[in-house]
């Protein structure tokens, strides 16, 4: 579809949303302000995304006004309470945005034109627990897997990336024996790295993606079941392949180890792509989490990350809905995801990626089933203990060898069962 035709369709959609009036019906320019924590994206919005929207929507101007990420939640809440927040609210996943909706700060967008372009999994982070109401338009996800140094593979005599768990360890052994590269770039100092790029990365192949995740929420499966213990058993094998001093190695150290060409494989989130492109001087490839046996169904953590909602108090609601419906189009998905390689569109359709590494990641959606991080929806609402916080600690402990996989799983299950009704008694 040409850009001209895409803009025409978006304009026609806007006319429907504002009661049949053409975009030019905004007699005086309406200016929409976007609240966001993505201050690194300011130039992308100003130079690429906003001009594309405004070209096809005369009468609507857009102002992207980001806040520093660490300050965003507090600043946004203060603005919403004071009635000074922008028209469009960039939504974090799950409970932070759900709470805003429950407080009446975000509008119900369930019937917004274009919302049918997203699957239930894509919308889950911005829907009520019963999935009946959606309050933000999904924008992008990040995908987990492994990024590797092609030079390192060639040096170790590895012809192709591993597809099975046995091949994965065989390749790690080859790299370790060669001695030129550290096999795996990961540390346990920051803990979240071990959980996010470790347990949450490889786990879906063992708990069967959405089946296992939803069974945990329903109380039909427990964290001590085999599907949730096995990822810990795999992490327990990683220690010998990590660099010397990995227990004191922080996340930036792992990044540097890989981009400086000292490590062969990086357990990754796709958000690393842009940074790695700028820093690494070698050719990179990627592979999804290996399966147990060739031909087994595969699952990937395709984690919902960012969306946009409507300030319920906006005085420009019609224009804001026009903009949000455009966010739900393939045109926006292509602009946004190609400007930020590694942040993949949640739009349910083919959106080609210009970056070959990004295209490799997103191609896994065609052969593997997508799921999200198992601890993120509902299960980490407990404050003492909090499942996500516990998962960080236990994943690091298992890799460090200070706890067994079974001990780690039991601590997680006991913690969850202490406050979460469907898991009580487990």
C-alpha positions in Angstrom: 0.0 0.0 0.0 1.4 3.4 -0.9 1.9 6.1 1.6 -0.6 8.3 -0.2 -3.3 5.6 0.0 -2.4 4.8 3.6 -2.9 8.5 4.5 -6.2 8.6 2.6 -7.5 5.6 4.5 -6.4 7.1 7.8 -8.1 10.4 6.9 -11.3 8.6 6.1 -11.1 6.7 9.4 -10.7 10.0 11.2 -13.8 11.4 9.5 -15.9 8.5 10.9 -14.5 9.0 14.4 -15.4 12.7 14.5 -19.0 12.2 13.5 -18.6 12.1 9.7 -16.7 15.4 9.4 -13.6 15.4 7.2 -10.3 16.2 8.8 -10.5 19.8 7.5 -13.5 20.2 9.8 -11.1 21.2 12.6 -11.5 24.8 11.6 -8.9 26.0 14.0 -5.8 23.9 14.5 -6.1 21.5 17.4 -2.8 20.7 19.2 -2.5 17.3 20.9 0.2 16.8 23.5 1.7 13.4 24.1 3.0 12.4 27.5 5.8 9.9 27.4 8.9 8.5 29.2 10.7 7.8 25.9 12.8 11.0 25.8 15.4 9.2 23.7 12.7 9.1 20.9 12.1 12.9 20.7 13.9 13.3 17.3 12.1 10.3 15.8 8.7 11.8 16.7 9.6 15.2 15.5 11.3 14.2 12.3 9.4 11.1 11.2 6.2 10.2 13.0 4.5 13.5 13.6 5.1 14.9 10.0 3.6 11.7 8.6 0.5 12.1 10.7 0.1 15.8 10.2 0.4 15.5 6.4 -2.7 13.4 6.2 -4.7 15.1 9.0 -4.9 18.9 8.4 -6.2 20.7 11.4 -4.4 18.5 14.0 -1.0 19.3 15.3 1.0 17.0 17.6 3.5 17.9 20.3 5.6 15.1 21.8 6.6 16.2 25.4 8.5 13.4 27.1 9.6 13.3 30.8 12.7 11.5 32.1 11.9 7.8 32.4 12.6 7.6 36.2 10.3 10.6 36.8 7.5 9.7 34.4 5.1 7.9 36.7 5.1 10.4 39.5 5.1 13.4 37.1 2.2 11.9 35.1 0.1 11.2 38.1 0.7 14.7 39.4 -0.4 16.3 36.1 -3.5 14.1 35.8 -4.5 15.0 39.3 -4.0 18.7 38.6 -5.8 18.6 35.2 -2.6 19.6 33.3 -1.7 16.4 31.6 -1.5 16.1 27.8 -4.2 14.6 25.6 -2.4 11.3 24.8 -0.8 9.2 27.6 2.0 6.8 26.8 1.0 3.7 28.8 3.4 1.3 30.6 2.3 -2.3 30.7 -0.1 -3.8 33.2 -0.8 -2.5 36.7 0.4 1.1 36.4 -1.9 1.8 33.5 -4.7 -0.4 34.8 -4.7 1.7 38.0 -5.0 4.9 36.0 -8.0 3.4 34.1 -9.6 2.3 37.4 -9.2 5.9 38.7 -10.9 7.3 35.7 -7.8 8.9 34.3 -7.7 6.9 31.1 -10.7 6.6 28.7 -12.2 3.3 27.5 -10.9 2.6 24.0 -12.5 -0.8 23.5 -14.6 0.4 20.5 -11.9 2.6 18.9 -11.6 2.2 15.2 -8.5 0.0 14.5 -8.5 -1.8 17.9 -9.4 -5.0 16.0 -5.9 -4.9 14.5 -4.5 -6.4 17.7 -4.7 -9.9 19.2 -5.9 -10.6 22.7 -2.2 -11.2 23.7 -1.2 -7.9 22.2 -3.9 -6.1 24.2 -3.5 -8.0 27.5 -1.2 -5.4 29.2 -3.7 -2.7 28.7 -7.0 -4.5 29.3 -8.9 -5.2 32.5 -8.4 -8.6 34.2 -11.5 -10.0 32.5 -10.2 -8.8 29.1 -13.5 -7.1 28.4 -12.2 -3.5 28.3 -9.1 -2.1 26.6 -7.8 1.4 27.5 -4.6 1.9 25.5 -3.7 1.2 21.9 -0.8 -1.3 21.8 2.4 0.0 20.1 5.3 -2.3 20.5 6.8 -5.4 22.1 10.3 -6.7 22.7 11.3 -10.2 21.9 13.7 -12.4 23.8 16.3 -14.7 22.3 20.0 -14.9 21.8 22.3 -12.6 19.8 25.6 -14.1 18.6 28.9 -13.0 17.1 29.2 -14.6 13.7 33.0 -14.4 13.8 33.0 -16.3 17.1 30.9 -19.1 15.7 33.2 -19.3 12.6 36.3 -19.4 14.8 34.8 -22.3 16.9 33.7 -24.2 13.7 30.0 -23.7 14.3 28.2 -23.7 10.9 24.7 -22.7 12.1 23.1 -21.4 15.3 21.7 -24.1 17.6 18.1 -25.3 17.3 18.0 -27.8 20.2 19.2 -27.6 23.8 21.8 -30.3 23.1 23.1 -28.3 20.2 23.2 -25.2 22.4 25.5 -26.8 25.0 27.6 -28.5 22.3 28.2 -25.1 20.8 29.0 -23.6 24.1 31.5 -26.4 24.7 33.2 -25.7 21.3 33.5 -22.0 22.1 34.9 -22.7 25.5 37.4 -25.2 24.2 38.6 -22.8 21.5 39.2 -20.2 24.3 39.1 -17.1 22.1 35.7 -15.9 23.4 33.7 -16.2 26.6 30.7 -18.4 25.6 27.9 -16.5 27.3 27.9 -12.8 28.2 25.8 -12.6 31.4 26.4 -11.6 35.0 24.3 -12.0 38.2 25.2 -8.9 40.1 22.1 -7.0 39.0 19.9 -10.1 39.3 17.1 -8.9 37.0 19.4 -9.8 34.1 19.4 -13.4 35.2 15.7 -13.5 35.5 14.7 -11.5 32.4 17.3 -12.7 29.9 17.5 -16.1 31.6 14.4 -17.7 33.1 11.8 -15.6 31.3 13.7 -16.0 28.0 14.0 -19.8 27.8 11.1 -20.6 30.1 8.2 -20.5 27.6 9.4 -23.6 25.8 9.0 -25.5 29.0 5.7 -24.1 30.4 4.2 -24.0 26.9 3.8 -20.2 26.6 0.3 -18.9 27.2 -1.0 -22.2 28.4 1.4 -22.4 31.3 1.2 -18.6 32.1 -2.6 -18.6 32.2 -2.6 -21.8 34.2 -0.5 -20.1 36.9 -2.9 -17.2 37.1 -5.9 -19.6 37.3 -4.1 -21.7 40.0 -4.2 -24.8 37.8 -0.4 -25.0 37.7 2.3 -24.2 40.3 5.8 -22.8 40.1 7.0 -26.1 41.5 5.6 -28.0 38.5 8.2 -29.4 36.0 7.5 -26.8 33.4 8.6 -24.0 35.7 11.4 -25.8 37.4 13.2 -26.9 34.2 14.2 -23.4 33.2 16.0 -23.1 36.5 17.7 -26.5 35.8 19.0 -25.0 32.5 20.2 -21.8 34.2 22.1 -24.0 36.7 24.2 -25.3 33.8 25.1 -21.8 32.6 27.7 -20.9 35.2 30.7 -22.7 33.6 30.1 -20.8 30.4 30.1 -17.3 31.9 33.1 -15.1 32.2 35.5 -15.1 35.2 33.9 -13.0 37.9 30.4 -13.2 36.5 29.0 -12.9 40.0 30.3 -9.3 40.2 29.4 -8.6 36.6 26.7 -5.9 36.1 24.4 -5.5 33.1 26.5 -2.8 31.4 29.5 -5.1 31.8 27.7 -7.9 29.9 26.8 -5.5 27.1 30.4 -4.3 26.8 31.7 -7.8 27.0 29.7 -8.7 23.9 30.0 -5.5 21.9 33.8 -5.4 22.4 34.0 -8.8 20.8 35.0 -10.7 23.9 31.9 -13.0 24.1 30.2 -15.2 21.6 26.6 -15.3 22.7 24.4 -12.7 24.5 21.1 -13.8 26.1 19.1 -10.9 24.9 16.1 -8.7 24.6 15.6 -7.1 21.2 15.9 -3.7 22.7 19.6 -4.2 22.5 19.7 -4.0 18.7 20.1 -0.3 18.2 22.8 0.0 20.8 24.7 -3.1 19.6 24.5 -1.8 16.0 26.2 1.4 17.1 28.9 -0.3 19.1 29.7 -3.7 17.7 32.2 -4.0 14.9 31.3 -7.5 13.9 28.4 -9.2 12.1 25.6 -10.4 14.4 23.0 -13.0 14.1 20.2 -14.2 16.4 18.4 -17.4 17.3 15.3 -18.2 19.4 15.5 -20.2 22.6 16.4 -23.8 21.6 13.8 -26.5 22.0 14.3 -29.9 23.7 14.0 -32.0 20.5 14.0 -31.1 16.9 10.5 -30.5 15.7 9.1 -29.6 19.1 6.8 -26.6 19.1 8.6 -23.4 20.0 7.5 -20.4 22.1 9.0 -16.9 22.4 8.7 -14.2 25.0 7.2 -11.5 22.8 6.6 -9.1 25.7 4.2 -6.2 25.4 6.0 -3.0 26.3 4.4 0.3 25.3 1.0 1.6 24.2 -0.9 4.9 24.1 -4.2 5.9 25.8 -6.5 8.9 25.9 -6.6 11.2 28.9 -10.2 10.9 30.0 -10.2 14.7 30.8 -8.8 15.7 27.4 -10.7 18.6 25.8 -9.6 17.4 22.4 -11.0 13.9 22.6 -12.2 13.6 19.0 -8.8 14.7 17.5 -7.1 12.4 20.0 -9.1 9.4 18.9 -8.2 10.3 15.3 -4.6 10.1 16.3 -4.9 6.9 18.3 -6.7 5.2 15.4 -3.8 6.1 13.2 -1.5 4.6 15.8 -3.5 1.4 15.2 -2.5 1.3 11.5 0.2 -0.5 9.6 1.6 2.8 8.5 2.4 3.9 12.1 3.6 0.4 12.9 6.2 0.5 10.1 7.3 4.0 10.9 7.8 3.4 14.6 9.3 -0.1 14.5 11.8 0.8 11.8 12.8 4.0 13.6 13.5 1.9 16.7 14.8 -1.5 15.6 14.0 -4.1 18.3 10.7 -2.5 19.3 8.3 -4.6 17.3 4.8 -3.6 16.2 1.9 -5.3 17.9 -0.2 -4.7 14.8 -1.5 -8.0 13.6 -0.1 -8.0 10.1 3.1 -8.1 8.2 5.3 -5.1 9.0 8.7 -5.7 7.4 11.8 -4.6 9.3 14.7 -2.9 7.5 17.3 -3.9 10.1 18.2 -7.6 9.3 18.8 -8.5 12.9 15.4 -7.0 13.9 13.8 -8.9 11.0 15.3 -12.1 12.2 13.8 -11.6 15.7 10.3 -10.7 14.4 10.4 -13.7 11.9 10.1 -16.0 14.9 6.5 -15.0 15.2 5.8 -17.0 12.1 7.1 -20.3 13.5 6.8 -19.9 17.3 3.9 -19.0 19.5 4.1 -15.7 21.3 3.6 -15.3 25.0 4.6 -12.6 27.6 6.7 -12.7 30.8 5.0 -15.1 33.2 5.4 -13.0 36.3 4.0 -9.7 34.9 0.2 -10.0 34.8 -1.6 -10.2 38.2 1.0 -12.4 39.8 3.4 -9.7 40.9 0.8 -7.6 42.8 1.9 -9.0 46.1 4.1 -6.5 48.0 5.7 -8.9 50.5 6.8 -11.0 48.8 6.7 -9.7 45.2 7.0 -12.5 42.7 9.1 -10.4 40.2 11.5 -9.3 42.9 11.8 -12.9 44.2 12.4 -14.1 40.6 15.4 -11.9 40.2 17.0 -13.2 43.4 16.3 -16.8 42.8 17.4 -16.8 39.1 20.7 -15.3 40.2 21.1 -17.7 43.1 20.6 -20.7 40.8 23.2 -19.5 38.4 25.6 -18.8 41.2 25.0 -22.3 42.6 23.9 -21.1 46.0 20.4 -22.7 45.6 19.1 -25.7 43.7 16.4 -25.2 41.0 13.9 -27.0 43.2 14.7 -24.8 46.2 14.3 -21.6 44.1 11.0 -22.8 42.7 9.6 -23.7 46.1 10.5 -20.2 47.4 8.7 -18.6 44.5 5.6 -20.8 45.0 5.5 -20.3 48.7 5.7 -16.6 48.3 3.0 -16.5 45.6 0.7 -18.8 47.7 1.1 -16.6 50.7 -1.1 -13.8 49.2 -2.6 -15.0 45.9 -5.9 -16.8 46.4 -5.9 -19.2 43.4 -2.5 -20.5 44.6 -3.1 -20.7 48.3 -2.4 -24.0 49.8 0.2 -24.7 47.2 
